[in-house]
Amino acid sequence: MDIKKPYTPSATRYDQSSQMYRRCGRSGVLLPKISLGFWHNFGSVDPYERSREITHYAFDHGITHFDLANNYGPVYGSAEETMGRLMDDDFRPYRDELFISTKAGFDMWPGPYGNWGSRKYLMASLDQSLRRMHLDYVDLFYSHRFDPSTPMEETLQALVDIVRAGKALYVGISNWPLEAMRFAHQYLKERDVPLLIYQGRLNMLDRKPQEEGILDFCAQEGIGFIAFSPLAQGLLTDRYLNGIPKDSRMSKGVFLKEDMLTPELLNLLRGYQSAAEQEGRSLAEMALAWVLRQQAVTSVLVGASSVAQLEKNLKCL
């Protein structure tokens, strides 16, 4: 593929729509079962042409949902800046075919107004995000985490007002406990800005949304659920079955630590690998398919450092 040529999406990108998309709760929104996350691999430290290749491949294969946050990078904000370049270079003619999300809630800039869930932070952060992404609005804006120090009414009213101002079409929450989620659902519903979706960590090694009742609540109330870290940052692949590669995320020790790979965990992973082989698929394919089988799950977010990696992930469908 000659990446230098003007981008023309594949004419067959929606040919597998019946198996590719899933309704998000009881909304009118359909999301791809596999969505592309920009947490890693799309920052200023990463090659821009590789970002173009990955996003082209994704869109060519029906992945219409790109998921970002204000501080994705590194450096903070640079994943959104990459999205802005992609819009200008490739995706502007196809904006209405894309479902773009961003978030605010974790640390973004110094001082008391660059973190958590105040109205000031959420409003200012989204304005910055729109400028970085060269967008007039996002399809979905999240409160990225629950703020125990800010009244929930303040955080949620900011989400309501963001929708009413036309800066987001839908709102979601991420990393909120169940009781706070119940309050958020009711508060937003009463103001005609329904809670579209919950984003939470869910994989075969971390089943907290199941254990804590979040998936049950989503299913009961018609709220979508999108899973991040469905491969446990690479643990649920064949990458660590025979040691820790020098170029791996675990070897860098930022989000995955080497002491996490205990003998007990390694035995469990090898057992999963054996089960996957009996099914004639890779461990990653089995892990993604497992998440997609859980009730209320709309989509799984995958990161990709190459087209080949994304291609492998799509085999779970």
N, C-alpha and C positions, 0 to 999 in steps of 0.2 A: 504494500500500500504506500503510495506516495503522499506523505503527510503534508507536503508543501502545497498541493493543489487545493483549491476551494473545496470545502467539505460538502458533499452531497450524500445524505443518509441513504441507507439501503431501502430500496422500494419494497422489500419483503419484511420490514421490521415489525409489522403487526400481523404477520401470517399465522403466528401461533398464539393469538390473543386468548383463545379459549382456555389454554393451559397456563398462560403467562400472568394473568391479572386476577386479583382477588378484591372483593368489595371491602372497604374499610368500615367496619362496624355496620351501622344502619345509615350511612351517608350515601351520597351520590358519587363518591370518589372511588375509583379503581386504582390500586397500586400494583406494581409488578411484585411478584413473589420474592424476587431478588432485587434489592435496591443498592445503589452505589453510595458508600460512605466516603467522605473526604477527611476523616479524622487524621489519617496518615497518608503520605505519598503524594499530596497535592500542594504542599507548602512551598515557600520560597527556596528551600534547600533541595527541592526535587526538580528534575528536568521538566521543563514546560512541555516539550514535544512528547514526552512519555505520558503526561496528563492528557494531552490531546488524543493520543492513540487509544488510551483506556476509555475515555469518555465517548469517542467515536464508536468503538467496538460495543460499548454498553448500549448506546442509543440505537445502533444498527440492529441490536438483538432485543429491542423492546424494553430496555431498562429506561424508564422515563422519570424515575425519581432519584434526584441527587440530594443527599443529606449533608448539611454543613452546620457549623456553629461559629460564633464570633471568634473564638480563640483557637480554632483548628489551624494547624500549620505543620511544623514550626516555620517561621515565627508567628506569634499571634496575629490573626487577621489575614495571613497570606493565602490560606486556602480559599477564602472568599475573593481575594484579589485574583487568584487563578481562575475562579469561576467567572469573574468579570471579563478577563481576557478571553476565556472560552466563549462567552456570550458575544463579544465583539468580533471574534475571529470566525466562529462557526455556528453558534446556536441561536443567534438573534432571529433568523427567519422561522425558527421552530419553537419560539418561546411558549406558545400556547399548547405545545405538545409535551412540555416539561412540567414536572411537579417539584419545585425547589423549596427546601426547608432550611431554616437556620434557627439558632437558639441563643439564649443568654441566661447566665446564672452562675457560671464559674468566673474566676478572676480574669479580667481583661485589661484594665489599665489601673495605674496607681491611685491611691486615695480612697475615701469612703464611698464613692459613687460608681466604682468599677467592678462590682461583685454582687452576688446574691440576688435578691428579688424585689428591690424597691422599684417604684414606678419610674423614678428618674433614671435608674440604670437600664431597665428594660427598654424604655422609650429611646434613650440616647443610643443604646447599643444597636437597636434595629435600624435607626437612621444611619449609623456608621456602616452597618452591614449592607444596606441598600446601595450606599455610595460605592463600597468596595466591589460589589457584584454587578454594578451598572444596571440595576433593576429599579422599577417603579414600585414593585410590591413583591412579596414572597407568597408562595401558595400556602405555606404552613410556618407558623412561628411558635416555638416552644419556650416555656419556662424550663430551663435546663436542670434545675434541682430545687427541691423544697428548701425554703428559707425559714428556719424556726424562729427568727427574730423579727421578721416583718409580718404584719397582719396578712393573712391569706387574702382578705378582701382587697388589699392594696395591689398585691401581685395580680390577682385575677381581674380586677377592674382595669388594670393596665392592658391586659390581653383583650378584654372587651373593647376598649377604646382604640386599640391598634387595629382591630378588624373594622370598627366603624369609621376609622380614618382612611381606610382603603390601603393600608400598608401590608396587610396579610389577609388571605381569604379564609383561613382556618387557624385554629390554635390547638396546641397539644401541651402535655406536661411530660417530664422525664424525671426519673429518680425521686418521685414523691411516694411517701408511705400510703397505705391503703386508706386510712381514715381521712387523711388530707385529700386524697383523690376523691373520696365520696363527697366531701364538701365542695371541691372544685367542680365536680360534675353538676351538682345541684345549683351552685351559684351561677355557672355559665349558662345552664339550661334556662334558668329563670330570666336571663337577659338576652335570650335568643341568639347566643353565640355558643353552640354546643361544643363539648369537648370531643374533638375528632379522633384523637389517638393518644396512646400512652407509649412512650419509648422506654424500654427497660432491658437490662442484661438478662439474657436467657440462653442457656446451652446445656448440653448433657452433663456438664460438671457443676453448673450453677443454676438451680431451679427455683430460686427464691420467689419469682412472680407466681409460680404455681403454689408453692408452700404458703405464701402470705395471702393468697386469695385474690391477687390482682387480676389474673387471667379469668377467674370466675366472675369478678365484678365487670370486667370488660365484656364478656359474653352476655351477662345478664342485662347490661345497660346499652348494648349496641355501640361500644367504643372499640376502635381498632387498637391493635397492639403491633408494634414493630420492634424486633429484637436486635439489639446491638451485641457485638462480640459473640456471634453464634458459634464461632470456632475457638472460643476462649483464647483469642489473640495468637492462634496458631498451634495451641496444644492439641486441638482435635484435628490434626493433620498428621501426616507421616514425618513431619519435620524433626520431631524430638524423640522418635522411637529408638534411635540408636546413638543418643548423645546430643550435645548442644553444639550446633554449627557455629563457626566463628562469626559469620555475618548475620546471625539470627537476632531477633528482637530480645530474646532472653540473654544472649551474650552481652548485649548493651546495658542490661540491668535497669532500664528506666521503668517500664510498666510490668515486665515479667522478670522475676528474680530467679537465679539459678537454684536457690534452696527450695523453690516451689516444686521442682521436679523430684519428688521423693520416690523411693522404691515402690511405695504403695500406689502412688499416682501412675508411675510408669507401668506397673502391672495392669492397672485398670485401662490405661490407654492401649496397651497391647491386646487386652481382651476385646476392646472395641474394634481394634484393627482386624482381629481375627473374625469377628462377627461381620464386619464390612466385606471382607474377602469372600465370606460364604455367600453374601448377597451379590457378589460380582461388582462391587463398587468400592470407591476409595473411602477412607475414614472421613474425609471432609464432606463428601457427598452424603454419606449416611448421617453425619452430624447436622448438616443443613436441612435434610429431609425430616429429621426428627423434630427440629424446631417448627417447621412448617406444618407438621401434623398436630401440634398442640392447639387446643381450642382457643378461639379468639385471635390467633396470630394471623395478621394480614400479610406481613412481609418480613424478610430478614435483611439486615444491612451487612454488606460485605465490603471490606477494603480490598484493594488490589494494587500490587506494585508492578504488574505487568499484564498485558493482554492475555498471556497464556494462563495466568492465575485466575483471571475472571472467567475465561473459557471453561476451566475446570469446574469452577463453582456453579456455572449454569447447568452442568450435567446433572445436578440434583433434581431438576424439574422433570 
